[in-house]
Amino acid sequence: MERWEIGDSIKLYGIESWGAGYFSINKEGNLIVRPTGEASLTVDLREIVDTLASKKVSFPILLRFTQILETQVERLNECFRRAIAEYSYEGKYMGVFPVKVNQNRDVVEELQRAGRKYDLGIEVGSKAELLAALATKGNPRSLLICNGYKDNAFIDMALLASKMDRNIIIIAERISELKRIISYSKEIGLSPGVGLRARLYSKGSGRWESSSGEGSKFGLSASELLECVRLLSESNMLGSLRMVHFHIGSQITEIDRIQGAVKEAGRVYAKLKRIGGGLEYLNIGGGLGIDYDGSRTSFDSSANYSMQEYANDVVYTIGDVCKNEDIPSPIIVSESGRALSAYHSLLVADVRGKASFNYKSDNLEPPEGASHVVKEFYDIWKNMNAKNYREYYHDAIQQKEELFTLFSLGFLSLEDRALGEMLFQDICRKAESYARQFNHIADEFISLRKQLSSKYIVNFSVFQSLPDNWAIDHLFPILPIQRLGEKPTVYVTLVDLTCDSDGKIDRFIDIRDVKEMLELHHLDDRPYYLGFFLLGAYQDAMGDFHNLFGGVNEVIVVVDSSGDWHIKKIVPGDSLADVLRYVKYNRQDLENSFKTIVDKRISEGLAAPNDADLIKCEYVKMMDRLTYLES
């Protein structure tokens, strides 16, 4: 076997490029997690998986390392602290977490706990998110920002909550919203915190570029901003205007787009500040990118800048604009939800086998009386070599057409067709193997490699656990959590459990390219687990129930100061009854209806009473099972 070392796997899967210091491989060849970023405090993923398996926690399992949330909060705030110090910025920085990125209660509450000393706030964009945020114990100094389109109930609740000593700022997305804010504020005798979202000319980059700029879904034009200022002034509420806000899209891949937008927004802030009022915050929105593929480029699943470079450019640009405009520097606010939450969760799913065209036979020689087309296949297979493989491969393709034509016309037996298919598959394998021996590989043999690749069946749903991979072709790091000291020798694509042709993954991260196949190991009698990484942003919130595969088991893991890891919490996934309830099936109604159907079969003499009792019992018990494959 070719020598293979841990470093080879680290390089192959790009762990050090996308892992931000949180992931590596130990000497046993198992993937490890460093929840605090410290090399001395590590968690062996295989140990966790084996422990959970022994506790009968079934796969797939979403592992949450909430200490990574705390580490990311510290990293982001430290980046801005260093930038503020380096450029002698006179203001400060306050972050907020957009709940839409991950509404999971454990995530939101951990971020609030970890961010308390940094005054980390919350951003909400719906009535449900507002209610959740109002019941979360945060730092009273932290911001609660209300974004999105709002009805009267949304605005009224936010205004009333302002009486509870909460630092709430309601962002006006439309002039009509501001009018409602002004009207109700007068009714209750309250001067609320108001923000205006500016629609910038500047655009983001990456997949969400089209959502920004002049055609943005949200934001007020320059003339609308001035109209809002007039309305506030006429109502003697100009002092309530505390924030200018903008957002040019999620996962911005190019730092120069951020610079341009921040400079434009800084000018808007400065001009409004000169008019008067209580402006003190400039909210630069979200968009801080995550390098999912480790390439450090402007590719959609990457970003060509670091967190520190982001903070430096934001702080310097705003400071420079304010200096030129001769106004006080604002408090910088960002909604960097992806950067805070993406790294903390990963999915572990077990591979349940393979679905591949893997015809094999101990004897490929045609028997007496076999069709001439099968004999032609055999001659090609027997005589193919490194010098003629391309010519012979093309001959085999022609023979394949004849094989299926003869079968369709009824001139070929099923046995001949089966032997012809096996011979053709082996000819393809030999041709692709010969092609790899040369420096230049023709495109047709690169495509052939993908056709010959195994399809590993993985116990999960792409639609539930990686919806962005299906919906927008977003790439996530995927690799085995064990056997990483062993050379992977199989090229595979992944298929999930859903009865949908889109339930697959056939694009994978690579430093220089996008791979169509993932290098994995041959399956044997041992369990084989894959890890899907950087899922903490949006994937939890957006998963759907295609084929009624529900939420998976979740496990929160922490590591103590001595390096020992502990299971802090196990959250059961959705049962069959749970997912049926989501689509309006009542469990009791289903059980009663099924019982009625079975009893009718008994009365008609179509089923034995003992069998009927057993099946009714199993039907009821199955309601409590999880939706994924069990051991």
C-alpha positions as MATLAB code, in Angstrom:
seq = 'MERWEIGDSIKLYGIESWGAGYFSINKEGNLIVRPTGEASLTVDLREIVDTLASKKVSFPILLRFTQILETQVERLNECFRRAIAEYSYEGKYMGVFPVKVNQNRDVVEELQRAGRKYDLGIEVGSKAELLAALATKGNPRSLLICNGYKDNAFIDMALLASKMDRNIIIIAERISELKRIISYSKEIGLSPGVGLRARLYSKGSGRWESSSGEGSKFGLSASELLECVRLLSESNMLGSLRMVHFHIGSQITEIDRIQGAVKEAGRVYAKLKRIGGGLEYLNIGGGLGIDYDGSRTSFDSSANYSMQEYANDVVYTIGDVCKNEDIPSPIIVSESGRALSAYHSLLVADVRGKASFNYKSDNLEPPEGASHVVKEFYDIWKNMNAKNYREYYHDAIQQKEELFTLFSLGFLSLEDRALGEMLFQDICRKAESYARQFNHIADEFISLRKQLSSKYIVNFSVFQSLPDNWAIDHLFPILPIQRLGEKPTVYVTLVDLTCDSDGKIDRFIDIRDVKEMLELHHLDDRPYYLGFFLLGAYQDAMGDFHNLFGGVNEVIVVVDSSGDWHIKKIVPGDSLADVLRYVKYNRQDLENSFKTIVDKRISEGLAAPNDADLIKCEYVKMMDRLTYLES';
ca = [
       0.000    0.000    0.000;
       1.264    3.489   -0.876;
       2.499    5.346    2.201;
      -0.083    7.807    3.490;
       0.328   10.140    6.442;
      -1.937   12.359    8.520;
      -0.559   15.429    6.764;
      -1.702   14.041    3.433;
      -5.306   13.893    4.656;
      -5.057   17.394    6.134;
      -3.917   18.639    2.736;
      -6.386   16.557    0.703;
      -9.439   17.767    2.620;
      -8.093   21.311    3.198;
      -8.727   21.148    6.942;
      -6.218   23.829    7.936;
      -7.472   26.143    5.174;
     -11.173   26.205    6.107;
     -11.073   25.024    9.712;
     -10.078   28.352   11.366;
      -8.012   26.380   13.881;
     -10.998   24.411   15.189;
     -10.352   21.103   13.389;
      -7.428   18.743   12.833;
      -6.484   15.039   12.883;
      -4.886   13.113   15.741;
      -2.283   10.358   15.535;
      -5.028    7.695   15.531;
      -6.308    9.132   12.264;
      -9.505   10.513   13.820;
     -10.819   14.004   13.259;
     -10.576   16.244   16.312;
     -12.293   19.460   17.354;
     -10.699   22.313   19.321;
     -13.738   24.186   20.666;
     -11.667   26.992   22.220;
      -9.140   27.131   19.411;
      -6.437   25.863   21.783;
      -4.419   22.872   20.597;
      -4.269   21.467   24.131;
      -8.065   21.175   24.461;
      -9.243   18.698   21.864;
     -12.200   16.409   21.348;
     -11.912   13.171   19.358;
     -15.009   12.949   17.145;
     -14.754    9.182   16.839;
     -14.782    8.843   20.632;
     -17.928   10.961   20.815;
     -19.607    8.950   18.062;
     -18.751    5.621   19.686;
     -20.030    6.851   23.043;
     -23.298    8.053   21.536;
     -23.717    4.794   19.632;
     -23.278    2.881   22.901;
     -26.013    5.052   24.416;
     -28.308    4.059   21.513;
     -28.394    7.609   20.115;
     -29.127    6.984   16.455;
     -27.632    8.695   13.444;
     -27.532   11.183   11.864;
     -26.454   13.386   14.768;
     -25.892   17.130   14.783;
     -23.030   17.936   17.144;
     -22.942   21.403   18.642;
     -19.744   22.759   20.174;
     -21.156   25.853   21.835;
     -17.725   26.888   23.109;
     -16.890   27.719   19.482;
     -19.671   30.319   19.617;
     -17.934   31.964   22.572;
     -14.560   31.793   20.839;
     -15.959   33.410   17.695;
     -17.572   36.211   19.720;
     -14.196   36.869   21.347;
     -12.353   36.742   18.023;
     -14.710   39.194   16.327;
     -14.623   41.681   19.193;
     -10.852   41.391   19.497;
     -10.469   42.098   15.775;
     -12.448   45.309   16.146;
     -10.612   46.233   19.362;
      -7.264   45.938   17.596;
      -8.517   47.906   14.595;
      -9.922   50.671   16.817;
      -6.589   50.906   18.641;
      -4.502   50.839   15.448;
      -6.424   53.616   13.726;
      -7.143   55.659   16.880;
     -10.862   55.400   16.199;
     -12.830   57.509   18.662;
     -15.967   55.363   18.695;
     -16.499   51.758   19.743;
     -17.897   48.520   18.343;
     -21.062   46.599   19.280;
     -22.137   43.399   17.601;
     -25.603   41.926   17.250;
     -26.601   38.386   16.321;
     -29.309   38.111   13.624;
     -31.662   35.442   14.940;
     -32.628   34.402   11.392;
     -29.163   32.881   10.979;
     -29.899   30.284   13.666;
     -33.028   30.501   15.827;
     -32.107   27.452   17.920;
     -32.631   28.388   21.558;
     -29.380   26.811   22.746;
     -27.460   28.834   20.163;
     -29.147   32.161   20.919;
     -28.838   31.772   24.676;
     -25.190   30.697   24.506;
     -24.345   33.684   22.316;
     -26.087   36.003   24.746;
     -24.167   34.496   27.664;
     -20.833   34.568   25.860;
     -21.434   38.060   24.470;
     -22.591   39.682   27.696;
     -19.226   41.308   28.419;
     -19.112   42.622   24.837;
     -22.701   43.968   24.881;
     -23.629   41.549   22.090;
     -27.187   42.240   21.034;
     -29.883   40.580   18.917;
     -31.439   41.454   15.571;
     -34.932   40.200   14.740;
     -36.907   40.282   11.510;
     -40.315   38.856   12.441;
     -42.871   38.874   15.243;
     -41.927   35.377   16.366;
     -38.233   36.288   16.539;
     -39.140   39.435   18.499;
     -41.036   37.441   21.135;
     -38.137   35.007   21.496;
     -35.615   37.852   21.836;
     -37.677   39.730   24.422;
     -37.713   36.632   26.640;
     -33.949   36.115   26.365;
     -31.821   37.369   29.239;
     -29.316   39.694   27.655;
     -27.196   42.615   28.731;
     -29.512   45.654   29.185;
     -26.930   47.785   27.378;
     -26.982   45.541   24.311;
     -29.050   46.399   21.277;
     -32.279   44.763   20.173;
     -32.700   45.767   16.542;
     -36.040   45.260   14.788;
     -35.582   44.798   11.036;
     -37.817   43.608    8.223;
     -41.288   44.614    7.099;
     -43.553   45.272   10.081;
     -47.259   45.358   10.725;
     -48.941   47.272   13.538;
     -48.652   44.369   15.985;
     -44.885   44.132   15.404;
     -44.382   47.870   15.889;
     -46.672   48.073   18.917;
     -44.922   45.198   20.716;
     -41.485   46.677   20.043;
     -42.563   50.091   21.319;
     -44.181   48.685   24.445;
     -41.071   46.607   25.176;
     -39.016   49.809   25.022;
     -40.660   50.755   28.313;
     -38.967   47.764   29.961;
     -35.530   49.386   29.904;
     -34.470   47.558   26.728;
     -32.185   49.247   24.224;
     -34.552   48.690   21.293;
     -34.110   50.324   17.905;
     -36.884   49.945   15.332;
     -35.544   50.177   11.802;
     -37.928   51.899    9.384;
     -37.906   50.060    6.064;
     -40.680   52.228    4.562;
     -42.066   55.696    5.167;
     -45.413   54.153    6.165;
     -43.673   52.209    8.958;
     -42.132   55.391   10.292;
     -45.530   57.099   10.293;
     -46.956   54.249   12.371;
     -43.998   54.435   14.784;
     -44.526   58.178   15.212;
     -48.293   57.816   15.667;
     -48.176   55.085   18.301;
     -45.260   56.715   20.118;
     -47.435   59.762   20.693;
     -50.311   57.585   21.908;
     -48.202   55.939   24.618;
     -46.024   58.971   25.349;
     -42.730   57.325   24.439;
     -39.699   58.439   22.452;
     -38.439   55.186   20.906;
     -35.119   54.418   19.293;
     -35.530   54.737   15.521;
     -33.242   53.655   12.726;
     -33.387   54.242    8.986;
     -32.246   51.623    6.503;
     -30.472   53.243    3.588;
     -30.663   51.724    0.124;
     -27.108   52.101   -1.155;
     -25.895   52.312   -4.704;
     -23.032   50.002   -3.683;
     -23.537   46.284   -4.235;
     -22.199   43.198   -2.513;
     -20.526   40.240   -4.220;
     -21.158   36.519   -4.392;
     -24.490   34.710   -4.560;
     -26.461   37.540   -2.966;
     -25.065   40.363   -5.076;
     -28.368   40.810   -6.910;
     -30.185   41.477   -3.616;
     -28.248   44.697   -3.042;
     -27.780   48.001   -4.815;
     -30.538   50.101   -6.355;
     -32.794   47.072   -6.838;
     -32.600   45.982   -3.202;
     -35.711   44.584   -1.551;
     -35.168   46.800    1.503;
     -34.060   50.324    2.205;
     -34.901   53.970    1.681;
     -33.643   56.094   -1.186;
     -31.939   59.436   -0.540;
     -35.180   61.341   -1.041;
     -37.054   58.941    1.254;
     -34.406   59.345    3.930;
     -34.885   63.112    3.822;
     -38.665   62.668    4.007;
     -38.223   60.510    7.113;
     -36.061   63.193    8.707;
     -38.747   65.785    7.904;
     -41.489   63.643    9.472;
     -39.452   63.098   12.623;
     -38.602   66.782   12.854;
     -42.211   67.892   12.433;
     -43.212   65.464   15.203;
     -40.467   66.752   17.529;
     -38.918   63.258   17.427;
     -35.686   63.947   15.593;
     -33.876   63.065   18.791;
     -35.251   59.522   18.449;
     -33.238   58.952   15.263;
     -30.322   56.916   16.591;
     -29.146   54.590   13.816;
     -28.358   54.463   10.111;
     -28.436   50.920    8.805;
     -27.574   49.197    5.541;
     -27.108   45.664    4.271;
     -25.578   44.637    0.939;
     -26.017   40.888    1.183;
     -24.806   37.778    2.955;
     -21.415   36.092    2.465;
     -19.709   38.992    0.681;
     -16.730   37.473   -1.089;
     -14.724   40.591   -2.003;
     -13.328   43.048    0.535;
     -13.372   45.984   -1.900;
     -17.177   45.730   -2.102;
     -17.323   46.100    1.675;
     -15.020   49.114    1.541;
     -17.158   50.820   -1.079;
     -20.425   50.223    0.774;
     -19.027   51.340    4.133;
     -17.661   54.542    2.572;
     -21.028   55.329    0.966;
     -22.944   54.558    4.162;
     -20.457   56.621    6.152;
     -21.262   59.606    3.955;
     -25.004   59.050    4.421;
     -24.506   58.898    8.182;
     -22.387   62.055    8.166;
     -24.920   64.072    6.136;
     -27.800   62.976    8.386;
     -25.744   63.653   11.496;
     -25.231   67.233   10.366;
     -29.000   67.716   10.157;
     -29.244   66.987   13.862;
     -30.965   64.435   16.070;
     -29.619   61.682   18.242;
     -27.658   59.657   15.659;
     -24.977   57.532   17.322;
     -24.949   54.123   15.576;
     -23.851   53.139   12.069;
     -25.054   49.591   11.443;
     -23.060   48.010    8.607;
     -25.326   44.937    8.507;
     -24.136   41.414    7.822;
     -22.022   40.015    5.037;
     -18.776   39.093    6.818;
     -17.827   36.042    4.771;
     -16.712   32.566    5.814;
     -14.060   30.704    3.832;
     -15.948   27.440    3.372;
     -13.534   25.961    0.837;
     -10.276   27.390    2.187;
      -9.263   28.978   -1.109;
      -9.202   32.571    0.225;
     -10.656   33.803   -3.081;
     -13.732   35.669   -4.292;
     -15.405   32.341   -5.138;
     -19.009   32.131   -3.911;
     -18.134   29.671   -1.115;
     -15.076   31.614    0.002;
     -13.924   35.146    0.901;
     -10.741   36.928   -0.120;
     -10.167   38.520    3.294;
      -9.827   37.591    6.952;
     -11.918   38.702    9.918;
      -9.133   41.062   10.958;
      -8.899   42.588    7.486;
     -12.661   43.096    7.562;
     -12.511   44.920   10.904;
      -9.530   47.001    9.788;
     -11.214   48.170    6.583;
     -14.517   48.975    8.308;
     -12.918   50.940   11.145;
     -10.446   52.807    8.951;
     -13.023   53.723    6.293;
     -15.639   55.022    8.750;
     -13.007   56.890   10.740;
     -11.607   58.518    7.607;
     -15.067   59.650    6.415;
     -15.942   61.091    9.818;
     -12.621   62.928    9.998;
     -13.206   64.454    6.562;
     -16.774   65.401    7.482;
     -15.669   66.718   10.888;
     -18.268   64.738   12.861;
     -17.910   62.434   15.875;
     -17.229   58.794   15.028;
     -20.320   56.589   15.434;
     -20.626   53.357   17.362;
     -20.052   50.681   14.723;
     -22.632   47.898   14.732;
     -22.399   44.721   12.667;
     -24.785   41.803   12.214;
     -22.129   39.141   11.551;
     -24.299   36.115   12.250;
     -22.646   33.738    9.803;
     -19.181   34.425   11.215;
     -20.379   33.864   14.776;
     -22.338   30.656   14.251;
     -21.135   28.745   11.169;
     -18.265   26.822   12.752;
     -20.010   25.560   15.871;
     -22.114   22.702   14.458;
     -21.452   19.688   12.269;
     -23.451   16.695   11.143;
     -22.185   13.126   11.552;
     -23.952   10.596    9.329;
     -23.258    6.934    8.744;
     -22.702    5.499    5.277;
     -25.165    2.649    4.689;
     -23.701    1.127    1.543;
     -23.175    2.029   -2.050;
     -25.306    2.260   -5.141;
     -22.989    1.876   -8.110;
     -22.801    0.058  -11.425;
     -20.366   -2.404   -9.979;
     -20.882   -5.480  -12.135;
     -18.516   -8.260  -11.219;
     -18.083  -11.853  -12.348;
     -15.413  -14.474  -11.826;
     -15.673  -15.455  -15.495;
     -16.277  -12.897  -18.264;
     -15.604  -15.289  -21.146;
     -18.722  -15.724  -23.314;
     -20.232  -19.226  -23.353;
     -20.866  -21.232  -26.528;
     -23.683  -19.701  -28.517;
     -23.251  -16.192  -27.133;
     -24.149  -13.294  -29.423;
     -21.445  -11.857  -31.678;
     -21.732   -8.472  -29.921;
     -20.847  -10.094  -26.599;
     -17.855  -11.812  -28.209;
     -16.728   -8.440  -29.614;
     -16.884   -6.992  -26.106;
     -14.771   -9.850  -24.804;
     -12.091   -9.341  -27.486;
     -11.907   -5.622  -26.637;
     -11.680   -6.365  -22.915;
      -9.023   -9.051  -23.395;
      -6.749   -7.084  -25.755;
      -6.970   -3.528  -24.354;
      -3.618   -2.039  -23.239;
      -2.006    1.319  -22.453;
      -1.340    2.050  -26.129;
      -4.733    1.242  -27.619;
      -7.101    1.981  -24.725;
      -8.636    5.096  -26.320;
      -9.390    3.382  -29.651;
     -10.741    0.271  -27.937;
     -12.864    2.356  -25.569;
     -14.515    4.058  -28.551;
     -15.109    0.638  -30.152;
     -16.782   -0.510  -26.933;
     -19.141    2.464  -26.982;
     -20.275    1.465  -30.475;
     -20.776   -2.125  -29.361;
     -22.832   -0.914  -26.412;
     -25.283    0.785  -28.769;
     -25.623   -2.407  -30.771;
     -26.096   -4.448  -27.582;
     -29.158   -2.458  -26.500;
     -30.550   -2.205  -30.030;
     -30.461   -5.998  -30.468;
     -32.071   -6.509  -27.057;
     -34.858   -4.022  -27.836;
     -35.571   -5.844  -31.115;
     -35.749   -9.201  -29.343;
     -32.576  -10.673  -30.878;
     -30.615  -10.898  -27.628;
     -31.180  -12.939  -24.484;
     -31.210  -11.378  -21.014;
     -28.118  -13.466  -20.170;
     -26.195  -12.000  -23.132;
     -27.262   -8.497  -22.192;
     -26.083   -8.992  -18.603;
     -22.677  -10.345  -19.708;
     -22.313   -7.526  -22.240;
     -23.019   -4.918  -19.554;
     -20.424   -6.451  -17.212;
     -17.807   -6.528  -19.956;
     -18.506   -2.925  -20.923;
     -18.188   -1.761  -17.316;
     -14.855   -3.527  -16.929;
     -13.642   -2.080  -20.246;
     -14.501    1.393  -18.916;
     -12.573    0.730  -15.693;
      -9.528   -0.475  -17.608;
      -9.640    2.514  -19.980;
      -9.905    5.022  -17.139;
      -7.075    3.267  -15.298;
      -4.823    3.471  -18.365;
      -5.737    7.151  -18.871;
      -4.518    7.977  -15.357;
      -1.034    6.767  -16.242;
      -0.464    9.789  -18.492;
       0.175   13.430  -17.583;
      -2.613   14.716  -19.794;
      -5.999   13.104  -19.314;
      -8.606   13.711  -22.001;
     -11.889   15.248  -20.852;
     -13.841   12.147  -21.855;
     -11.877   10.046  -19.354;
     -12.314   12.634  -16.598;
     -16.060   12.373  -17.229;
     -15.751    8.593  -17.328;
     -14.172    8.610  -13.876;
     -17.249   10.352  -12.497;
     -19.554    7.860  -14.237;
     -17.601    4.992  -12.691;
     -17.507    6.555   -9.239;
     -19.325    4.807   -6.451;
     -22.430    6.371   -4.978;
     -22.268    6.124   -1.206;
     -25.689    6.006    0.434;
     -25.604    8.275    3.482;
     -28.145    8.199    6.289;
     -29.365   11.799    6.075;
     -31.430   14.231    3.989;
     -29.733   16.965    1.996;
     -32.963   18.973    2.136;
     -33.145   18.838    5.926;
     -29.491   19.199    6.939;
     -27.771   21.005    4.030;
     -30.552   22.927    2.266;
     -28.146   25.521    0.836;
     -26.234   22.768   -0.941;
     -29.394   21.775   -2.789;
     -30.947   25.207   -3.251;
     -27.971   27.384   -4.243;
     -25.105   24.909   -4.815;
     -23.320   26.158   -1.710;
     -20.306   24.020   -0.785;
     -19.567   22.676    2.689;
     -16.487   20.746    3.846;
     -17.211   17.000    3.893;
     -14.798   14.285    5.007;
     -14.620   11.048    7.010;
     -14.083   11.397   10.742;
     -11.902    8.258   10.927;
      -9.310    6.283    8.918;
      -7.569    9.551    8.051;
      -4.187    7.905    8.409;
      -5.177    5.597    5.563;
      -5.083    6.542    1.884;
      -8.592    7.036    0.422;
      -8.825    4.995   -2.774;
     -12.443    5.380   -3.879;
     -13.906    8.286   -5.835;
     -17.502    8.789   -4.749;
     -20.538   10.998   -4.935;
     -23.049   11.024   -2.087;
     -26.750   10.241   -2.193;
     -29.217   10.754    0.633;
     -32.322    8.819    1.700;
     -34.915   10.899   -0.113;
     -36.744    9.629   -3.178;
     -35.547   12.619   -5.166;
     -32.874   12.805   -7.847;
     -31.715   16.108   -6.299;
     -30.993   14.326   -3.030;
     -27.294   14.034   -3.754;
     -23.969   15.817   -3.385;
     -21.696   15.750   -6.417;
     -19.702   18.967   -5.928;
     -17.028   19.178   -3.254;
     -14.573   21.779   -1.992;
     -11.033   21.993   -3.282;
      -8.394   24.695   -2.837;
      -7.955   25.253   -6.566;
     -11.173   23.932   -8.054;
     -14.563   22.356   -7.374;
     -14.294   18.576   -7.319;
     -17.021   16.400   -8.799;
     -16.002   13.443   -6.646;
     -14.863   12.994   -3.065;
     -11.965   10.722   -2.150;
     -13.115    8.236    0.482;
     -12.218    4.744    1.689;
     -13.498    1.317    0.687;
     -16.358    0.225    2.886;
     -15.872   -2.832    5.074;
     -17.657   -4.332    8.054;
     -16.766   -1.374   10.275;
     -19.085    1.651   10.610;
     -18.017    4.494    8.333;
     -18.958    8.020    9.331;
     -18.859   11.254    7.352;
     -18.724   14.716    8.875;
     -20.468   17.693    7.250;
     -18.947   20.891    8.600;
     -19.711   24.611    9.062;
     -23.474   24.074    9.242;
     -24.236   26.489   12.079;
     -25.433   29.353    9.877;
     -28.858   29.098    8.203;
     -28.903   25.291    7.766;
     -30.706   24.729   11.086;
     -33.240   27.414   10.290;
     -33.977   26.507    6.683;
     -34.101   22.685    6.570;
     -37.298   21.270    5.104;
     -39.178   17.987    5.486;
     -38.886   16.437    2.026;
     -40.187   12.858    2.229;
     -40.968   13.708    5.863;
     -37.393   13.265    7.042;
     -37.337   15.441   10.135;
     -34.898   17.126   12.456;
     -32.013   14.925   13.592;
     -30.778   14.096   17.075;
     -28.705   16.953   18.483;
     -25.909   16.695   21.016;
     -24.123   19.562   22.778;
     -20.508   18.760   23.666;
     -18.149   20.783   25.870;
     -14.512   20.342   26.841;
     -13.257   21.299   30.305;
      -9.964   22.956   31.264;
      -8.308   19.575   31.782;
      -9.125   18.521   28.228;
     -11.914   16.065   29.110;
     -15.042   16.291   26.995;
     -18.588   15.936   28.279;
     -22.015   15.517   26.748;
     -23.908   18.508   28.093;
     -27.246   17.848   26.460;
     -28.994   15.440   24.095;
     -31.976   16.785   22.167;
     -34.052   14.059   20.475;
     -34.822   14.473   16.797;
     -38.283   14.452   15.258;
     -40.304   11.267   15.583;
     -42.602   10.006   12.847;
     -45.542   11.395   14.833;
     -43.828   14.792   14.981;
     -43.314   15.137   11.234;
     -46.807   13.855   10.497;
     -48.200   16.518   12.824;
     -46.293   19.207   10.856;
     -48.341   18.269    7.782;
     -51.646   18.255    9.690;
     -51.980   14.569   10.517;
     -53.245   13.963   14.032;
     -51.651   10.945   15.651;
     -54.798    9.741   17.370;
     -56.845   10.137   14.204;
     -54.297    8.114   12.232;
     -54.202    5.331   14.809;
     -57.993    5.173   15.024;
     -58.359    5.161   11.242;
     -55.774    2.408   10.847;
     -57.452    0.343   13.580;
     -60.804    0.702   11.799;
     -59.280   -0.465    8.497;
     -57.657   -3.500   10.136;
     -60.827   -4.444   12.036;
     -62.768   -4.288    8.779;
     -60.294   -6.705    7.169;
     -60.830   -9.099   10.099;
     -64.625   -8.911    9.799;
     -64.311   -9.674    6.080;
     -62.132  -12.668    6.832;
     -59.146  -11.157    5.031;
     -56.858  -11.059    8.092;
     -56.306  -13.267   11.112;
     -57.053  -11.645   14.515;
     -53.586  -12.471   15.892;
     -51.886  -10.874   12.879;
     -54.167   -7.856   13.134;
     -53.317   -7.285   16.803;
     -49.594   -7.446   16.005;
     -49.759   -5.002   13.125;
     -51.885   -2.526   15.119;
     -49.364   -2.686   17.942;
     -46.423   -2.122   15.564;
     -48.213    0.798   13.908;
     -48.576    2.573   17.250;
     -44.982    1.821   18.309;
     -43.577    3.050   15.002;
     -45.038    6.517   15.587;
     -42.332    7.138   18.190;
     -39.411    6.099   15.992;
     -37.091    8.605   14.336;
     -37.412    9.276   10.621;
     -33.936    8.059    9.561;
     -32.502    4.563    9.089;
     -31.933    2.635   12.306;
     -29.301    0.033   13.097;
];
